[in-house]
Amino acid sequence: MVSMSTPTPTSTAPDPTPTGGAVGHAAQSLTGQEDKDKVASMLPRSETPGVPGDENQLSEHDLYQLAQQLKDEEANKRPLISSAEPLSALREEYTNGTGNFLEKIEWLMSQGWRGLRRTRGDGDCFYRSLAYAYVERLLFADDQDLAVASTKSILEAKLKVLEQVGFEKLAYEDFYDAFVEVIDLIVKPNQHGRKLDANGLLEFFQTPELSNSAVFFLKLVTSAQMRSEPALYEGFLMNPDTGDPMGVKEFCERFVEAAGKEADDPMISALTSALSVPVNVAYLSNAGFSDSSHKVNFVEFQSEGTGLSGAEPITLLYRPGHYDILEKRADDLETRPDRK
Amino acid sequence: MSSRATALRRLMTEYKQLTANGAPDNMFTAGPISEDNFFEWEALIMGPKDTPYEGGVFAAKLTFPSDYPLSPFKMKFDPPLFHPNIYKDGNVCISILHAPGDDPTGYELSSERWSPVQSVEKVLLSVVSMLAEPNLESGANIDCCKVYRENRPEFERIVRQQIRDMLGV
């Protein structure tokens, strides 16, 4: 499993996220020794050094609070999800790097991808990116009423699956309500007579509690999908730390439902299937090109019934350890995606 | 819908369920200290049978964050309880009250972590199990861990004495 919360040894490849990587990493991986050291160095030195465990004994709560503080500080540096920015800005970040990233970004631009919407690297970036893009595509659907209605019926059907696999209603109903509420706002004005627009959507996903509610709801849907059809997923699940095979239930409890655990292929496949929405992931790595065409490798996650609501697939940009959203608009001021 | 409203609704639901169903074997009770503030609860935990804690009734304060249940609550025994996984100030150190990222004392990889599918009831059941079976792998009270490991009768004596002191006998 590739995850920003499990720091990998420094490779020879340049940091794929020159501006975002370090921030995201520090913001979420407070489990890593380096972060513990970082936090520990912020604490007053123990009066009696050398006693094993003494530092923890004195300061678990200080540590915890300092860790929270550090997270909050990092949080202020990058919103949970950002306004779209031109893809050319990403290209600029790689001008001094090796060629492959540059060529790949240029190829994406040549294919009509003009914008990038960044998600904070807090370990939930796949789910947050997907949740955002999932609602955004309804906002830009040709027939909003149809798109919203069909999406709501798909989400409502998930409640049964959640119940069937044994989740308590109290564990999901509030998150479901919050997610459906924002989707409803696309077609039904609120008490001030206003519908959801691009700004409102961004604001929703930048508000931690609302944004995290949506993330958690999608995690539960992912978990329920895997639990309801274990045979489809079992062979692909392993403990990212040890490489041992794992059962669906244990895997879901530890790596799907828990916060800050990044999605890997089985989760993406499960969620794609559960939401009946095609998801394309553009893999932007420094790896060499598979052929002379210098294309970026797109992996398509499809499932039966995808595209029911007639909206476009969701396209995410993956750089090792992190997901962002690829957009055909170069910024949020353009009201509609540049359709072909 | 503000997060505090979501948290409040969830806490009220949990409280309603707890009072309607009660805890298994009456192992604990829990509820808001005051109806005016649903974010501060008190729990009373019965010392599990066949453990040194038997006969004791232990009060703990549960403090809920405004984004509960996305974030876990905190639990603090008041007065503090002598136990390997309880800090000397009474704070409980148990993996189920920590998100996967928070790993202050090196929990086992397989231990259960906080997620919004957990609840007050599930956590308190875990705490009861913890009283019966301390986890020395992630000790919080190092002195207590040492006594527990090296001199079990002395550990049991301290616990029983503490219960008597609490009960004023």
HADDOCK unambig.tbl for C-alpha pairs under 7 A between the chains (distance, minus, plus):
assign (segid A and resid 29 and name CA) (segid B and resid 101 and name CA) 6.55 0.50 0.50
assign (segid A and resid 30 and name CA) (segid B and resid 101 and name CA) 6.33 0.50 0.50
assign (segid A and resid 30 and name CA) (segid B and resid 102 and name CA) 6.78 0.50 0.50
assign (segid A and resid 31 and name CA) (segid B and resid 101 and name CA) 5.55 0.50 0.50
assign (segid A and resid 31 and name CA) (segid B and resid 102 and name CA) 6.04 0.50 0.50
assign (segid A and resid 31 and name CA) (segid B and resid 103 and name CA) 5.84 0.50 0.50
assign (segid A and resid 57 and name CA) (segid B and resid 140 and name CA) 6.23 0.50 0.50
assign (segid A and resid 57 and name CA) (segid B and resid 141 and name CA) 6.73 0.50 0.50
assign (segid A and resid 60 and name CA) (segid B and resid 104 and name CA) 6.31 0.50 0.50
assign (segid A and resid 170 and name CA) (segid B and resid 10 and name CA) 6.82 0.50 0.50
assign (segid A and resid 171 and name CA) (segid B and resid 116 and name CA) 5.99 0.50 0.50
assign (segid A and resid 171 and name CA) (segid B and resid 117 and name CA) 4.84 0.50 0.50
assign (segid A and resid 174 and name CA) (segid B and resid 6 and name CA) 6.73 0.50 0.50
assign (segid A and resid 209 and name CA) (segid B and resid 3 and name CA) 5.68 0.50 0.50
assign (segid A and resid 209 and name CA) (segid B and resid 67 and name CA) 6.32 0.50 0.50
assign (segid A and resid 257 and name CA) (segid B and resid 115 and name CA) 6.36 0.50 0.50
assign (segid A and resid 258 and name CA) (segid B and resid 99 and name CA) 6.99 0.50 0.50
assign (segid A and resid 258 and name CA) (segid B and resid 100 and name CA) 6.50 0.50 0.50
assign (segid A and resid 258 and name CA) (segid B and resid 114 and name CA) 6.88 0.50 0.50
assign (segid A and resid 258 and name CA) (segid B and resid 115 and name CA) 5.22 0.50 0.50
assign (segid A and resid 259 and name CA) (segid B and resid 99 and name CA) 6.54 0.50 0.50
assign (segid A and resid 259 and name CA) (segid B and resid 100 and name CA) 6.72 0.50 0.50
assign (segid A and resid 259 and name CA) (segid B and resid 115 and name CA) 6.72 0.50 0.50
assign (segid A and resid 260 and name CA) (segid B and resid 101 and name CA) 6.96 0.50 0.50
